[in-house]
Amino acid sequence: MARIKLGPLITDIAGSVGGATFQRSRFGMTMRAKPLPLYSETPAQYTIRRLIIFLQYSWQGLTNAERLQWNRFLDFSGQTIRRDRSIKLSGQTLYIKYQLWRLLYDQALLTEIAYSPMPDHYNFLKISRPEEPEYHLVFDGTVDVTKYFFICKLTSPRRENQAYNPRGLRWMDVIFYPTDTYAITTSYIAAFGALPSVGDFCHYSIQFFSITSPVYTGVFTGKAEVVLEV
């Protein structure tokens, strides 16, 4: 660690440059080696980073006409960045963001964009256990998988009166059956090691995506009860 004496030209300094971090302490301005975060990469983080790298190369491999359709689509959809609604997404950002969710959902990359709005969708209601050990997501209608798909995240069981908290949300790899069943048993065990009990509450987030065009809803959040279905 080194002490720094400031002068009339530089009166304050903070942050990191290269491998050095500047900060103020009780000893004055100091410089020390930049600390490295001590965490291990989870399998989910590795998968997403690998897919993002793949999509960056995929974007570079598009023709000018293929890139143009993604840039021009934003004039129709008006999608913006999250922190400033006055700034539109770039075609590349939209391509990577939307295609990433398609790949996570085991969908092929969208190659031709349909100029259509987000289709109507049903709402998520609860988690059901029709029989041991199956756990399913329940909506207030049949999800039309030819028009849209959804990404669902759940937490481990929490108290009924606990306020919604996104911390601990884990992505559920939903298995779709021909009987309009949306199973989460395997992915829930993989995420938390055990299944919730009937009467437990899980916090959730869910987002819907169009199949034919790169549009999607906002993120819906709430608390879902695990109920026994007979």
N, C-alpha and C positions, 0 to 999 in steps of 0.2 A: 504494500500500500504506500502511495506517495501523497504528500501534502502539496496543494497548489496555492500559489499566491496570485490573487487577481489584481489587475491594474486598471487604469482609466479607460482602456479600450475594451476590455472584456470584464464586465462586472459580475457576471453569473454564468454558470455552465452546469448542465445536468444532462443525464441520459447516457447512452452508450455509443461508442465509435469503435468499430472493429472489435477487438477483444478487450477493450477497456471500458469501464463504467465510472462516470463522474457523479459524485453525490456530496451533499452537505451533511456533516456530522458535528458533534460537539468539539471536535478538534479543528473544524474549519472545512474548507473544500478538500476533498480527497479523491484520488484515483485508484481503482483496484481492478483486478482481473474480473472480467464479466462472468457472473455466475451462470452456470448451465443448469437448466431445469432437470431435476432428478425424477424422471418418470419413464415407464416402459410403454411402448406402443402396443395398443390393444389390437386384436385381429380385425375388428371393425374399422379402426383408423387405418390400418395397413391396406385393407381392401379399398376403402374410399380413395386414399392417396394414389394407389395403383391405377384405379379407374380414371381419376382426374388426369394423370400423366398420359394414359391411353387416349383420352378425349382431346387433350391438347395436340397430340400428334395427329389425331383424326381430323381436327379442324384444319391443321396445316395441309392435310392431304386433299381437302375439298377443292373443287374447281371454283373459279370466280363466280360462275352462275349459282353454284350451290351455296356459297357464302352470301351472295346477294339476297337469296330468299330469306335467310335468317335476319339479315340487316333490315330488309324491307318489311318483314313481318311486324317489327316493333312499331311501325307507323300505324298498323292496324290494332295491335294489342295495347300499346302505350305502357308496357311494363317498365318499372323504374327500380332504382336501387332502393334498398330498405331504409336507409337513413335520410334520403332526400328525394321526395316524390317529384321534384322538378327535373331530375337527371334520369334519362332513359338508360336501360341496360344496353350494352353493346351486343351485336349479333353473336360474337364469340362467347360472351358471358352467358347469354341465353342458351346457346348450343350446349355448353358444358353443363350448366345447371340442370336443364331439362333432360338431356341424354343420360346424365349420371343417375337420375332416379329411374329412368327406363331400364338401365343395366342392372340396378339393384333389384328391380322387379322382374328380372329375367326376360325383358322385352328386347327385341332387335332395335337398332338405332333407327330413328325416324329420318327418312331420306327425302320425302316430299311432304311439304306442309299444307294442310287444309286450312283455309281462312274461315274458321268457325269458332264461336265462343265456347267457354267452358260449359259442358252439358250439365243438366240438373243431376243432382246426386242425392242419395238417402243419407240420413244422419246416423252416426254411431250411438248406440244406446247402452250396451252392457256387455259383460263377459259371461258366457254361459258354460255350465258343465253338464252336458246332457247325460254323460255316463263317465265313469272313472276309466282312464285318466284324461279323457278328451276335454279340451277347453277351446271355445269358439268365440269369435267376435259376432255380435248381434247388431244389425241395423234395423231401421224401421221400414225396410223394403229390400228387394233383391238388387244387389249391385250388378249393374250391366257392364261386365268386363270387356265388352266390345266397344264401349264408349269411353270409359275412364278406369283408372286404377287408383289405389290409395297407398300411402305410406303411414304405418301406425307405429307409435312408440308407447311403451308402457313402463311403469315403475314397479318395484317390489311392493307388497301390501303395506298400506298405511291406514292410520286411524280415520274413521268416518268423518270426524269433525276437523280434520287437519286441512288447512288452506292449501289450495293447489300450489305445487312447487315443481318446476321442471327438472330440478336436480335429480339425477338418477334415472332419467328416461333412457330406455334401451330400445333399439330398433327391432321390430318383430318381423321375421321372415314368414309372412302369411302363406299358408298352403290353401289353394283354392280347389274345392272338389266340385264335381258336376252337380251335386245336390245343393248348390248355393251355400256351402259351408266354408267358413273362413277359419281354419285351424291355426292355433298358435302354441300348441302344447310343446312341441320340440324346441322352438325358438325361445320360449319363456324359460324352459329348464336350462338351455344353453346360456341365457343371460343372467339368471339368478340362482340356479342350482336346485330350485324346488318350485313346485306349483303353489299358487295361492289357495286358500280354503274358501268354501262357500260362506258368504257374508263379509269377506274382505273387500276392501276398496283399493283400486289402483288408479293412479293419476295417468292421464294419457294425453297424447297429442296426435292429431291425424290430419293429413293433407291429401286433397284429391287432385289428380292430374288427367288431362285429356289424353286419349290414345292417338288422335289424329292430328292434333296441333299442339304447339308448345305453350299451352296455357294451363294454369293451375289456380286453385283456391288459396285463401289464406290458411293459416294453421289453426285448427279448432282444438281447444284444450278443455279439460275437465276431469271429473272423477267418475269412474265406472265401478259398479258393484259386481261381484262374482255371485251369480245366482245358479241354483239347481234347476235344470229343465227336465221335466218328466214327460 
